[in-house]
Amino acid sequence: MTDRSLDLLIDEVVLGLAGDADIARLEELARQDPDVAARLDQARQRFGALDDTADVLSLPDGLWARVEARLDAPEQHVPQAKAAPDNLIDLDTLRQSVGRWRRAALGGLAAAMLLAVVLGWSVLSQPGPVVVAVLLDDRGEAIALVESGRDNTTQITLLERPDMPSNQVMQVWTKPDDDGPPVSLGLLSTGRSDTLTIEGLPTPSPRQLYEITLEPAGGSPTNLPTGPIFGKGLAKAPVT
């Protein structure tokens, strides 16, 4: 599943547009993958603002009582109409069929329009990064792009993939405080671009150091960088 299709599934589940099978599939993915669980939680928080814009509407008095009365009412006998000759069109049946198709088409169109509007709102309302850093290797070549948001959700886009043994992994670090130690943002365990989320750090700031090191499988044993540096760079605030 691509990131785009996963984001679409998450948005549909949060908005109540997904079926039971898709909901169960996403819940299972969230249980197995902390990154999916974090993205699901972010979507719920993001669309929470949309919920706040809607007025709370109460149901009409006695609605459920009327519904129950209709459900409990005996079926009324409707006399069958006289069969029409085979060479004639049953206009009543035709009208009913056209009505059902019209309602189905309008319902599908309304759902599609709602989904398009909400997804457009979702994309436009997602906050951009507060800092961006280009990580360079020891030859001065760009090897990764780092984009970090206000909540330290950090998108790592690899521009090169290191030739490393199977018993090593890439670990991403930052230094929120120039005088403090590096803090791990997480592992690129698949060796591919990924989004890392960490809590408890201050909002990223310009000139903040980011780097990727090659560590033993499972990550640094000391919780500090120990392996060779794959790339590093200082953050800058994007121009808005």
Rosetta constraint file for C-alpha pairs under 8 A:
AtomPair CA 1 CA 5 HARMONIC 6.28 0.50
AtomPair CA 1 CA 6 HARMONIC 6.33 0.50
AtomPair CA 2 CA 6 HARMONIC 6.12 0.50
AtomPair CA 3 CA 7 HARMONIC 6.03 0.50
AtomPair CA 4 CA 8 HARMONIC 6.21 0.50
AtomPair CA 5 CA 9 HARMONIC 6.17 0.50
AtomPair CA 6 CA 10 HARMONIC 6.15 0.50
AtomPair CA 7 CA 11 HARMONIC 6.16 0.50
AtomPair CA 8 CA 12 HARMONIC 6.17 0.50
AtomPair CA 9 CA 13 HARMONIC 6.18 0.50
AtomPair CA 9 CA 18 HARMONIC 7.52 0.50
AtomPair CA 9 CA 22 HARMONIC 7.51 0.50
AtomPair CA 9 CA 26 HARMONIC 7.60 0.50
AtomPair CA 10 CA 14 HARMONIC 6.18 0.50
AtomPair CA 10 CA 26 HARMONIC 7.26 0.50
AtomPair CA 10 CA 39 HARMONIC 7.86 0.50
AtomPair CA 10 CA 40 HARMONIC 6.03 0.50
AtomPair CA 10 CA 43 HARMONIC 7.13 0.50
AtomPair CA 11 CA 15 HARMONIC 6.05 0.50
AtomPair CA 11 CA 43 HARMONIC 6.60 0.50
AtomPair CA 11 CA 119 HARMONIC 7.45 0.50
AtomPair CA 12 CA 16 HARMONIC 6.09 0.50
AtomPair CA 12 CA 17 HARMONIC 4.85 0.50
AtomPair CA 12 CA 18 HARMONIC 5.22 0.50
AtomPair CA 12 CA 115 HARMONIC 7.97 0.50
AtomPair CA 13 CA 17 HARMONIC 5.93 0.50
AtomPair CA 13 CA 18 HARMONIC 4.97 0.50
AtomPair CA 13 CA 19 HARMONIC 7.97 0.50
AtomPair CA 13 CA 22 HARMONIC 7.55 0.50
AtomPair CA 13 CA 23 HARMONIC 6.02 0.50
AtomPair CA 14 CA 40 HARMONIC 7.86 0.50
AtomPair CA 14 CA 43 HARMONIC 6.98 0.50
AtomPair CA 14 CA 44 HARMONIC 6.13 0.50
AtomPair CA 14 CA 47 HARMONIC 7.72 0.50
AtomPair CA 15 CA 47 HARMONIC 7.81 0.50
AtomPair CA 18 CA 22 HARMONIC 5.98 0.50
AtomPair CA 18 CA 23 HARMONIC 6.37 0.50
AtomPair CA 19 CA 23 HARMONIC 6.23 0.50
AtomPair CA 20 CA 24 HARMONIC 6.13 0.50
AtomPair CA 21 CA 25 HARMONIC 6.13 0.50
AtomPair CA 22 CA 26 HARMONIC 6.14 0.50
AtomPair CA 23 CA 27 HARMONIC 6.15 0.50
AtomPair CA 24 CA 28 HARMONIC 6.18 0.50
AtomPair CA 25 CA 29 HARMONIC 6.28 0.50
AtomPair CA 26 CA 30 HARMONIC 6.09 0.50
AtomPair CA 27 CA 31 HARMONIC 6.25 0.50
AtomPair CA 28 CA 32 HARMONIC 6.35 0.50
AtomPair CA 29 CA 33 HARMONIC 5.87 0.50
AtomPair CA 29 CA 36 HARMONIC 6.60 0.50
AtomPair CA 29 CA 37 HARMONIC 7.71 0.50
AtomPair CA 30 CA 34 HARMONIC 6.30 0.50
AtomPair CA 30 CA 35 HARMONIC 7.58 0.50
AtomPair CA 30 CA 36 HARMONIC 4.99 0.50
AtomPair CA 30 CA 37 HARMONIC 4.30 0.50
AtomPair CA 30 CA 40 HARMONIC 7.62 0.50
AtomPair CA 31 CA 37 HARMONIC 6.95 0.50
AtomPair CA 33 CA 37 HARMONIC 6.45 0.50
AtomPair CA 34 CA 38 HARMONIC 6.08 0.50
AtomPair CA 35 CA 39 HARMONIC 6.24 0.50
AtomPair CA 35 CA 195 HARMONIC 7.62 0.50
AtomPair CA 35 CA 196 HARMONIC 7.41 0.50
AtomPair CA 35 CA 197 HARMONIC 7.64 0.50
AtomPair CA 36 CA 40 HARMONIC 6.10 0.50
AtomPair CA 37 CA 41 HARMONIC 6.24 0.50
AtomPair CA 38 CA 42 HARMONIC 6.18 0.50
AtomPair CA 38 CA 197 HARMONIC 7.59 0.50
AtomPair CA 39 CA 43 HARMONIC 6.19 0.50
AtomPair CA 40 CA 44 HARMONIC 6.35 0.50
AtomPair CA 41 CA 45 HARMONIC 6.31 0.50
AtomPair CA 42 CA 46 HARMONIC 6.01 0.50
AtomPair CA 43 CA 47 HARMONIC 6.06 0.50
AtomPair CA 44 CA 48 HARMONIC 5.93 0.50
AtomPair CA 45 CA 49 HARMONIC 7.16 0.50
AtomPair CA 46 CA 50 HARMONIC 7.55 0.50
AtomPair CA 46 CA 122 HARMONIC 7.56 0.50
AtomPair CA 46 CA 125 HARMONIC 7.98 0.50
AtomPair CA 46 CA 126 HARMONIC 7.68 0.50
AtomPair CA 47 CA 51 HARMONIC 6.47 0.50
AtomPair CA 47 CA 122 HARMONIC 7.58 0.50
AtomPair CA 48 CA 52 HARMONIC 6.39 0.50
AtomPair CA 49 CA 53 HARMONIC 6.81 0.50
AtomPair CA 50 CA 54 HARMONIC 7.23 0.50
AtomPair CA 59 CA 63 HARMONIC 6.95 0.50
AtomPair CA 62 CA 66 HARMONIC 6.27 0.50
AtomPair CA 63 CA 67 HARMONIC 6.30 0.50
AtomPair CA 64 CA 68 HARMONIC 6.10 0.50
AtomPair CA 65 CA 69 HARMONIC 6.13 0.50
AtomPair CA 66 CA 70 HARMONIC 6.25 0.50
AtomPair CA 67 CA 71 HARMONIC 6.28 0.50
AtomPair CA 68 CA 72 HARMONIC 6.12 0.50
AtomPair CA 69 CA 73 HARMONIC 6.06 0.50
AtomPair CA 84 CA 88 HARMONIC 6.47 0.50
AtomPair CA 84 CA 89 HARMONIC 7.73 0.50
AtomPair CA 84 CA 90 HARMONIC 6.78 0.50
AtomPair CA 89 CA 94 HARMONIC 7.84 0.50
AtomPair CA 90 CA 94 HARMONIC 6.29 0.50
AtomPair CA 91 CA 95 HARMONIC 6.04 0.50
AtomPair CA 92 CA 96 HARMONIC 6.26 0.50
AtomPair CA 93 CA 97 HARMONIC 6.18 0.50
AtomPair CA 94 CA 98 HARMONIC 6.11 0.50
AtomPair CA 95 CA 99 HARMONIC 6.05 0.50
AtomPair CA 96 CA 100 HARMONIC 6.22 0.50
AtomPair CA 97 CA 101 HARMONIC 6.23 0.50
AtomPair CA 98 CA 102 HARMONIC 5.98 0.50
AtomPair CA 99 CA 103 HARMONIC 6.15 0.50
AtomPair CA 100 CA 104 HARMONIC 6.15 0.50
AtomPair CA 101 CA 105 HARMONIC 6.01 0.50
AtomPair CA 102 CA 106 HARMONIC 6.09 0.50
AtomPair CA 103 CA 107 HARMONIC 5.97 0.50
AtomPair CA 104 CA 108 HARMONIC 6.12 0.50
AtomPair CA 105 CA 109 HARMONIC 6.08 0.50
AtomPair CA 106 CA 110 HARMONIC 6.03 0.50
AtomPair CA 107 CA 111 HARMONIC 6.22 0.50
AtomPair CA 108 CA 112 HARMONIC 6.14 0.50
AtomPair CA 109 CA 113 HARMONIC 6.11 0.50
AtomPair CA 110 CA 114 HARMONIC 6.10 0.50
AtomPair CA 111 CA 115 HARMONIC 6.13 0.50
AtomPair CA 112 CA 116 HARMONIC 6.12 0.50
AtomPair CA 113 CA 117 HARMONIC 6.14 0.50
AtomPair CA 114 CA 118 HARMONIC 6.08 0.50
AtomPair CA 115 CA 119 HARMONIC 5.93 0.50
AtomPair CA 116 CA 120 HARMONIC 5.98 0.50
AtomPair CA 117 CA 121 HARMONIC 6.11 0.50
AtomPair CA 118 CA 122 HARMONIC 6.03 0.50
AtomPair CA 119 CA 123 HARMONIC 6.21 0.50
AtomPair CA 120 CA 124 HARMONIC 6.17 0.50
AtomPair CA 121 CA 125 HARMONIC 5.83 0.50
AtomPair CA 122 CA 126 HARMONIC 6.22 0.50
AtomPair CA 127 CA 149 HARMONIC 7.52 0.50
AtomPair CA 128 CA 149 HARMONIC 6.57 0.50
AtomPair CA 129 CA 147 HARMONIC 5.57 0.50
AtomPair CA 129 CA 148 HARMONIC 5.07 0.50
AtomPair CA 129 CA 149 HARMONIC 4.25 0.50
AtomPair CA 129 CA 150 HARMONIC 6.98 0.50
AtomPair CA 129 CA 238 HARMONIC 7.59 0.50
AtomPair CA 130 CA 147 HARMONIC 7.66 0.50
AtomPair CA 130 CA 148 HARMONIC 6.18 0.50
AtomPair CA 130 CA 149 HARMONIC 5.21 0.50
AtomPair CA 130 CA 150 HARMONIC 6.01 0.50
AtomPair CA 130 CA 204 HARMONIC 6.94 0.50
AtomPair CA 130 CA 205 HARMONIC 7.50 0.50
AtomPair CA 130 CA 237 HARMONIC 5.87 0.50
AtomPair CA 130 CA 238 HARMONIC 6.77 0.50
AtomPair CA 131 CA 147 HARMONIC 6.01 0.50
AtomPair CA 131 CA 148 HARMONIC 5.57 0.50
AtomPair CA 131 CA 149 HARMONIC 6.97 0.50
AtomPair CA 131 CA 204 HARMONIC 6.57 0.50
AtomPair CA 131 CA 205 HARMONIC 6.52 0.50
AtomPair CA 131 CA 206 HARMONIC 6.33 0.50
AtomPair CA 131 CA 235 HARMONIC 5.72 0.50
AtomPair CA 131 CA 236 HARMONIC 5.27 0.50
AtomPair CA 131 CA 237 HARMONIC 4.48 0.50
AtomPair CA 131 CA 238 HARMONIC 6.12 0.50
AtomPair CA 132 CA 145 HARMONIC 7.35 0.50
AtomPair CA 132 CA 146 HARMONIC 5.55 0.50
AtomPair CA 132 CA 147 HARMONIC 4.58 0.50
AtomPair CA 132 CA 148 HARMONIC 6.49 0.50
AtomPair CA 132 CA 235 HARMONIC 5.24 0.50
AtomPair CA 132 CA 236 HARMONIC 5.36 0.50
AtomPair CA 132 CA 237 HARMONIC 6.20 0.50
AtomPair CA 132 CA 238 HARMONIC 6.38 0.50
AtomPair CA 133 CA 145 HARMONIC 5.95 0.50
AtomPair CA 133 CA 146 HARMONIC 4.97 0.50
AtomPair CA 133 CA 147 HARMONIC 6.61 0.50
AtomPair CA 133 CA 210 HARMONIC 7.27 0.50
AtomPair CA 133 CA 233 HARMONIC 5.99 0.50
AtomPair CA 133 CA 234 HARMONIC 5.73 0.50
AtomPair CA 133 CA 235 HARMONIC 4.24 0.50
AtomPair CA 133 CA 236 HARMONIC 6.17 0.50
AtomPair CA 134 CA 142 HARMONIC 6.49 0.50
AtomPair CA 134 CA 143 HARMONIC 7.70 0.50
AtomPair CA 134 CA 144 HARMONIC 6.03 0.50
AtomPair CA 134 CA 145 HARMONIC 4.76 0.50
AtomPair CA 134 CA 146 HARMONIC 6.26 0.50
AtomPair CA 134 CA 232 HARMONIC 7.62 0.50
AtomPair CA 134 CA 233 HARMONIC 5.77 0.50
AtomPair CA 134 CA 234 HARMONIC 7.40 0.50
AtomPair CA 134 CA 235 HARMONIC 7.50 0.50
AtomPair CA 135 CA 142 HARMONIC 5.75 0.50
AtomPair CA 135 CA 143 HARMONIC 5.88 0.50
AtomPair CA 135 CA 144 HARMONIC 5.16 0.50
AtomPair CA 135 CA 145 HARMONIC 6.21 0.50
AtomPair CA 135 CA 146 HARMONIC 7.44 0.50
AtomPair CA 135 CA 210 HARMONIC 7.40 0.50
AtomPair CA 135 CA 211 HARMONIC 6.79 0.50
AtomPair CA 135 CA 231 HARMONIC 5.04 0.50
AtomPair CA 135 CA 232 HARMONIC 4.38 0.50
AtomPair CA 135 CA 233 HARMONIC 4.50 0.50
AtomPair CA 135 CA 234 HARMONIC 7.75 0.50
AtomPair CA 136 CA 140 HARMONIC 5.22 0.50
AtomPair CA 136 CA 141 HARMONIC 5.17 0.50
AtomPair CA 136 CA 142 HARMONIC 4.45 0.50
AtomPair CA 136 CA 143 HARMONIC 5.66 0.50
AtomPair CA 136 CA 144 HARMONIC 7.28 0.50
AtomPair CA 136 CA 231 HARMONIC 4.77 0.50
AtomPair CA 136 CA 232 HARMONIC 5.40 0.50
AtomPair CA 136 CA 233 HARMONIC 6.26 0.50
AtomPair CA 137 CA 141 HARMONIC 5.48 0.50
AtomPair CA 137 CA 142 HARMONIC 6.60 0.50
AtomPair CA 137 CA 143 HARMONIC 6.54 0.50
AtomPair CA 137 CA 229 HARMONIC 7.61 0.50
AtomPair CA 137 CA 230 HARMONIC 5.90 0.50
AtomPair CA 137 CA 231 HARMONIC 4.38 0.50
AtomPair CA 137 CA 232 HARMONIC 6.76 0.50
AtomPair CA 138 CA 231 HARMONIC 7.30 0.50
AtomPair CA 142 CA 159 HARMONIC 6.95 0.50
AtomPair CA 142 CA 231 HARMONIC 7.93 0.50
AtomPair CA 143 CA 158 HARMONIC 6.12 0.50
AtomPair CA 143 CA 159 HARMONIC 4.69 0.50
AtomPair CA 143 CA 160 HARMONIC 5.01 0.50
AtomPair CA 143 CA 161 HARMONIC 7.81 0.50
AtomPair CA 143 CA 230 HARMONIC 7.98 0.50
AtomPair CA 143 CA 231 HARMONIC 6.50 0.50
AtomPair CA 144 CA 156 HARMONIC 6.83 0.50
AtomPair CA 144 CA 157 HARMONIC 5.53 0.50
AtomPair CA 144 CA 158 HARMONIC 4.33 0.50
AtomPair CA 144 CA 159 HARMONIC 4.94 0.50
AtomPair CA 144 CA 160 HARMONIC 6.93 0.50
AtomPair CA 144 CA 231 HARMONIC 7.39 0.50
AtomPair CA 145 CA 156 HARMONIC 5.90 0.50
AtomPair CA 145 CA 157 HARMONIC 5.04 0.50
AtomPair CA 145 CA 158 HARMONIC 6.44 0.50
AtomPair CA 145 CA 159 HARMONIC 7.29 0.50
AtomPair CA 146 CA 154 HARMONIC 6.78 0.50
AtomPair CA 146 CA 155 HARMONIC 5.85 0.50
AtomPair CA 146 CA 156 HARMONIC 4.89 0.50
AtomPair CA 146 CA 157 HARMONIC 6.50 0.50
AtomPair CA 146 CA 210 HARMONIC 7.88 0.50
AtomPair CA 147 CA 154 HARMONIC 5.54 0.50
AtomPair CA 147 CA 155 HARMONIC 5.13 0.50
AtomPair CA 147 CA 156 HARMONIC 6.71 0.50
AtomPair CA 148 CA 152 HARMONIC 5.59 0.50
AtomPair CA 148 CA 153 HARMONIC 5.68 0.50
AtomPair CA 148 CA 154 HARMONIC 4.15 0.50
AtomPair CA 148 CA 155 HARMONIC 6.29 0.50
AtomPair CA 148 CA 204 HARMONIC 7.05 0.50
AtomPair CA 149 CA 153 HARMONIC 5.34 0.50
AtomPair CA 149 CA 154 HARMONIC 6.31 0.50
AtomPair CA 149 CA 203 HARMONIC 7.76 0.50
AtomPair CA 149 CA 204 HARMONIC 7.36 0.50
AtomPair CA 150 CA 203 HARMONIC 5.14 0.50
AtomPair CA 150 CA 204 HARMONIC 6.54 0.50
AtomPair CA 151 CA 198 HARMONIC 7.97 0.50
AtomPair CA 151 CA 199 HARMONIC 7.29 0.50
AtomPair CA 151 CA 201 HARMONIC 7.92 0.50
AtomPair CA 151 CA 202 HARMONIC 7.96 0.50
AtomPair CA 151 CA 203 HARMONIC 6.36 0.50
AtomPair CA 152 CA 197 HARMONIC 6.29 0.50
AtomPair CA 152 CA 198 HARMONIC 6.17 0.50
AtomPair CA 152 CA 199 HARMONIC 7.12 0.50
AtomPair CA 152 CA 201 HARMONIC 7.03 0.50
AtomPair CA 152 CA 202 HARMONIC 7.89 0.50
AtomPair CA 152 CA 203 HARMONIC 6.61 0.50
AtomPair CA 152 CA 204 HARMONIC 6.78 0.50
AtomPair CA 153 CA 195 HARMONIC 6.94 0.50
AtomPair CA 153 CA 196 HARMONIC 5.80 0.50
AtomPair CA 153 CA 197 HARMONIC 4.44 0.50
AtomPair CA 153 CA 198 HARMONIC 6.62 0.50
AtomPair CA 154 CA 195 HARMONIC 5.55 0.50
AtomPair CA 154 CA 196 HARMONIC 5.15 0.50
AtomPair CA 154 CA 197 HARMONIC 6.27 0.50
AtomPair CA 155 CA 193 HARMONIC 7.74 0.50
AtomPair CA 155 CA 194 HARMONIC 6.07 0.50
AtomPair CA 155 CA 195 HARMONIC 4.35 0.50
AtomPair CA 155 CA 196 HARMONIC 6.41 0.50
AtomPair CA 156 CA 193 HARMONIC 5.44 0.50
AtomPair CA 156 CA 194 HARMONIC 5.42 0.50
AtomPair CA 156 CA 195 HARMONIC 6.01 0.50
AtomPair CA 156 CA 196 HARMONIC 7.66 0.50
AtomPair CA 157 CA 192 HARMONIC 7.99 0.50
AtomPair CA 157 CA 193 HARMONIC 4.73 0.50
AtomPair CA 157 CA 194 HARMONIC 6.82 0.50
AtomPair CA 158 CA 192 HARMONIC 6.77 0.50
AtomPair CA 158 CA 193 HARMONIC 5.30 0.50
AtomPair CA 161 CA 191 HARMONIC 7.26 0.50
AtomPair CA 161 CA 192 HARMONIC 7.71 0.50
AtomPair CA 162 CA 230 HARMONIC 7.54 0.50
AtomPair CA 164 CA 168 HARMONIC 6.56 0.50
AtomPair CA 164 CA 169 HARMONIC 7.97 0.50
AtomPair CA 164 CA 214 HARMONIC 8.00 0.50
AtomPair CA 166 CA 217 HARMONIC 7.92 0.50
AtomPair CA 167 CA 216 HARMONIC 6.06 0.50
AtomPair CA 167 CA 217 HARMONIC 5.11 0.50
AtomPair CA 168 CA 214 HARMONIC 6.26 0.50
AtomPair CA 168 CA 215 HARMONIC 5.40 0.50
AtomPair CA 168 CA 216 HARMONIC 4.48 0.50
AtomPair CA 168 CA 217 HARMONIC 4.68 0.50
AtomPair CA 169 CA 187 HARMONIC 7.04 0.50
AtomPair CA 169 CA 188 HARMONIC 6.84 0.50
AtomPair CA 169 CA 189 HARMONIC 6.08 0.50
AtomPair CA 169 CA 191 HARMONIC 7.26 0.50
AtomPair CA 169 CA 214 HARMONIC 5.64 0.50
AtomPair CA 169 CA 215 HARMONIC 5.35 0.50
AtomPair CA 169 CA 216 HARMONIC 6.07 0.50
AtomPair CA 169 CA 217 HARMONIC 5.37 0.50
AtomPair CA 169 CA 218 HARMONIC 7.17 0.50
AtomPair CA 169 CA 219 HARMONIC 6.73 0.50
AtomPair CA 170 CA 187 HARMONIC 5.82 0.50
AtomPair CA 170 CA 188 HARMONIC 5.29 0.50
AtomPair CA 170 CA 189 HARMONIC 6.81 0.50
AtomPair CA 170 CA 191 HARMONIC 6.89 0.50
AtomPair CA 170 CA 212 HARMONIC 6.36 0.50
AtomPair CA 170 CA 213 HARMONIC 5.74 0.50
AtomPair CA 170 CA 214 HARMONIC 4.80 0.50
AtomPair CA 170 CA 215 HARMONIC 6.19 0.50
AtomPair CA 170 CA 219 HARMONIC 7.88 0.50
AtomPair CA 171 CA 184 HARMONIC 7.15 0.50
AtomPair CA 171 CA 185 HARMONIC 7.60 0.50
AtomPair CA 171 CA 186 HARMONIC 5.90 0.50
AtomPair CA 171 CA 187 HARMONIC 4.43 0.50
AtomPair CA 171 CA 188 HARMONIC 6.12 0.50
AtomPair CA 171 CA 212 HARMONIC 5.51 0.50
AtomPair CA 171 CA 213 HARMONIC 5.45 0.50
AtomPair CA 171 CA 214 HARMONIC 6.36 0.50
AtomPair CA 171 CA 215 HARMONIC 6.56 0.50
AtomPair CA 171 CA 219 HARMONIC 6.55 0.50
AtomPair CA 171 CA 220 HARMONIC 7.85 0.50
AtomPair CA 172 CA 184 HARMONIC 5.89 0.50
AtomPair CA 172 CA 185 HARMONIC 5.40 0.50
AtomPair CA 172 CA 186 HARMONIC 5.68 0.50
AtomPair CA 172 CA 187 HARMONIC 6.19 0.50
AtomPair CA 172 CA 188 HARMONIC 7.49 0.50
AtomPair CA 172 CA 210 HARMONIC 7.38 0.50
AtomPair CA 172 CA 211 HARMONIC 5.91 0.50
AtomPair CA 172 CA 212 HARMONIC 4.54 0.50
AtomPair CA 172 CA 213 HARMONIC 6.68 0.50
AtomPair CA 173 CA 182 HARMONIC 6.04 0.50
AtomPair CA 173 CA 183 HARMONIC 5.43 0.50
AtomPair CA 173 CA 184 HARMONIC 4.46 0.50
AtomPair CA 173 CA 185 HARMONIC 5.45 0.50
AtomPair CA 173 CA 186 HARMONIC 7.53 0.50
AtomPair CA 173 CA 210 HARMONIC 5.66 0.50
AtomPair CA 173 CA 211 HARMONIC 5.27 0.50
AtomPair CA 173 CA 212 HARMONIC 6.15 0.50
AtomPair CA 173 CA 213 HARMONIC 7.90 0.50
AtomPair CA 173 CA 225 HARMONIC 7.87 0.50
AtomPair CA 174 CA 182 HARMONIC 5.41 0.50
AtomPair CA 174 CA 183 HARMONIC 5.38 0.50
AtomPair CA 174 CA 184 HARMONIC 6.58 0.50
AtomPair CA 174 CA 185 HARMONIC 7.03 0.50
AtomPair CA 174 CA 208 HARMONIC 7.16 0.50
AtomPair CA 174 CA 209 HARMONIC 5.43 0.50
AtomPair CA 174 CA 210 HARMONIC 4.40 0.50
AtomPair CA 174 CA 211 HARMONIC 6.40 0.50
AtomPair CA 175 CA 180 HARMONIC 6.79 0.50
AtomPair CA 175 CA 181 HARMONIC 6.44 0.50
AtomPair CA 175 CA 182 HARMONIC 4.67 0.50
AtomPair CA 175 CA 183 HARMONIC 6.05 0.50
AtomPair CA 175 CA 208 HARMONIC 6.17 0.50
AtomPair CA 175 CA 209 HARMONIC 5.40 0.50
AtomPair CA 175 CA 210 HARMONIC 6.83 0.50
AtomPair CA 176 CA 180 HARMONIC 7.46 0.50
AtomPair CA 176 CA 182 HARMONIC 7.71 0.50
AtomPair CA 176 CA 183 HARMONIC 7.74 0.50
AtomPair CA 176 CA 201 HARMONIC 7.39 0.50
AtomPair CA 176 CA 202 HARMONIC 6.97 0.50
AtomPair CA 176 CA 204 HARMONIC 6.75 0.50
AtomPair CA 176 CA 205 HARMONIC 7.73 0.50
AtomPair CA 176 CA 208 HARMONIC 6.22 0.50
AtomPair CA 176 CA 209 HARMONIC 7.60 0.50
AtomPair CA 177 CA 181 HARMONIC 7.53 0.50
AtomPair CA 177 CA 208 HARMONIC 7.77 0.50
AtomPair CA 178 CA 208 HARMONIC 7.57 0.50
AtomPair CA 181 CA 224 HARMONIC 7.77 0.50
AtomPair CA 182 CA 224 HARMONIC 6.54 0.50
AtomPair CA 182 CA 225 HARMONIC 7.56 0.50
AtomPair CA 183 CA 223 HARMONIC 7.86 0.50
AtomPair CA 183 CA 224 HARMONIC 7.33 0.50
AtomPair CA 184 CA 223 HARMONIC 7.19 0.50
AtomPair CA 184 CA 224 HARMONIC 7.53 0.50
AtomPair CA 185 CA 196 HARMONIC 6.44 0.50
AtomPair CA 185 CA 197 HARMONIC 7.00 0.50
AtomPair CA 185 CA 198 HARMONIC 6.17 0.50
AtomPair CA 186 CA 196 HARMONIC 6.23 0.50
AtomPair CA 186 CA 197 HARMONIC 7.79 0.50
AtomPair CA 186 CA 198 HARMONIC 7.91 0.50
AtomPair CA 187 CA 219 HARMONIC 6.91 0.50
AtomPair CA 188 CA 192 HARMONIC 6.42 0.50
AtomPair CA 188 CA 193 HARMONIC 7.22 0.50
AtomPair CA 188 CA 194 HARMONIC 6.66 0.50
AtomPair CA 204 CA 208 HARMONIC 6.97 0.50
AtomPair CA 205 CA 235 HARMONIC 7.26 0.50
AtomPair CA 205 CA 236 HARMONIC 7.61 0.50
AtomPair CA 205 CA 237 HARMONIC 7.49 0.50
AtomPair CA 206 CA 234 HARMONIC 7.45 0.50
AtomPair CA 206 CA 235 HARMONIC 5.07 0.50
AtomPair CA 206 CA 236 HARMONIC 4.55 0.50
AtomPair CA 206 CA 237 HARMONIC 5.65 0.50
AtomPair CA 207 CA 234 HARMONIC 4.96 0.50
AtomPair CA 207 CA 235 HARMONIC 4.87 0.50
AtomPair CA 207 CA 236 HARMONIC 6.07 0.50
AtomPair CA 208 CA 234 HARMONIC 5.42 0.50
AtomPair CA 208 CA 235 HARMONIC 5.20 0.50
AtomPair CA 208 CA 236 HARMONIC 7.91 0.50
AtomPair CA 209 CA 232 HARMONIC 7.29 0.50
AtomPair CA 209 CA 233 HARMONIC 5.90 0.50
AtomPair CA 209 CA 234 HARMONIC 4.61 0.50
AtomPair CA 209 CA 235 HARMONIC 6.35 0.50
AtomPair CA 210 CA 232 HARMONIC 5.62 0.50
AtomPair CA 210 CA 233 HARMONIC 5.57 0.50
AtomPair CA 210 CA 234 HARMONIC 6.20 0.50
AtomPair CA 210 CA 235 HARMONIC 7.22 0.50
AtomPair CA 211 CA 229 HARMONIC 7.19 0.50
AtomPair CA 211 CA 230 HARMONIC 7.52 0.50
AtomPair CA 211 CA 231 HARMONIC 5.57 0.50
AtomPair CA 211 CA 232 HARMONIC 3.96 0.50
AtomPair CA 211 CA 233 HARMONIC 6.42 0.50
AtomPair CA 212 CA 229 HARMONIC 5.99 0.50
AtomPair CA 212 CA 230 HARMONIC 5.38 0.50
AtomPair CA 212 CA 231 HARMONIC 5.41 0.50
AtomPair CA 212 CA 232 HARMONIC 6.37 0.50
AtomPair CA 213 CA 225 HARMONIC 6.62 0.50
AtomPair CA 213 CA 226 HARMONIC 7.68 0.50
AtomPair CA 213 CA 227 HARMONIC 5.72 0.50
AtomPair CA 213 CA 228 HARMONIC 5.58 0.50
AtomPair CA 213 CA 229 HARMONIC 4.32 0.50
AtomPair CA 213 CA 230 HARMONIC 5.16 0.50
AtomPair CA 213 CA 231 HARMONIC 7.16 0.50
AtomPair CA 214 CA 226 HARMONIC 7.99 0.50
AtomPair CA 214 CA 227 HARMONIC 5.03 0.50
AtomPair CA 214 CA 228 HARMONIC 5.63 0.50
AtomPair CA 214 CA 229 HARMONIC 6.49 0.50
AtomPair CA 214 CA 230 HARMONIC 6.56 0.50
AtomPair CA 215 CA 219 HARMONIC 5.52 0.50
AtomPair CA 215 CA 220 HARMONIC 5.47 0.50
AtomPair CA 215 CA 225 HARMONIC 7.58 0.50
AtomPair CA 215 CA 226 HARMONIC 6.64 0.50
AtomPair CA 215 CA 227 HARMONIC 5.09 0.50
AtomPair CA 215 CA 228 HARMONIC 7.78 0.50
AtomPair CA 216 CA 220 HARMONIC 6.20 0.50
AtomPair CA 216 CA 221 HARMONIC 7.75 0.50
AtomPair CA 216 CA 227 HARMONIC 7.87 0.50
AtomPair CA 219 CA 223 HARMONIC 7.76 0.50
AtomPair CA 220 CA 224 HARMONIC 6.26 0.50
AtomPair CA 220 CA 225 HARMONIC 6.38 0.50
AtomPair CA 220 CA 226 HARMONIC 6.47 0.50
AtomPair CA 222 CA 226 HARMONIC 7.72 0.50
